[in-house]
Amino acid sequence: MLGGVLGGVAAGGSTNTFVPPPATTGRTRVGGNIAAANLISQVTPNYPAVAKEAGIQGAVVLEAEISKQGAVENLTVISGHPLLIQAAIDAVKQWRYRPVLVNNEAVPVVTTITVNFAIR
């Protein structure tokens, strides 16, 4: 029977094997508050007419990679109503951020962005 610590040294039998930790992507994960504080240009999404007519409201949650230059890249949908998702993506792709600095050097970051849709 094998045992051990995840990401550490596997134990069992007559051999021990080192399992290296997963490779990093070079991107730093930051909380939504940090990213929001660095937001310098925000485009408001166009509310899809079909969603508005149907009375659909709610949040679309996206994971975004923000480049060293502050551009939004590689959006991934975490949750949201299908009729609202594309409008959120189209708007957030145009957002711009101040670069996030780590040790006085701009770094790419990953953050979560929530876009709220409410009928008024």
Secondary structure, 3 states (H helix, E strand, C coil): CCEECCCCEEECCCCCEECCCCCCCCCEECCHHHHHHCEEECCCCCCCHHHHHCCCCEEEEEEEEECCCCEEEEEEEEECCHHHHHHHHHHHCCCEECCEEECCEEECEEEEEEEEECCC
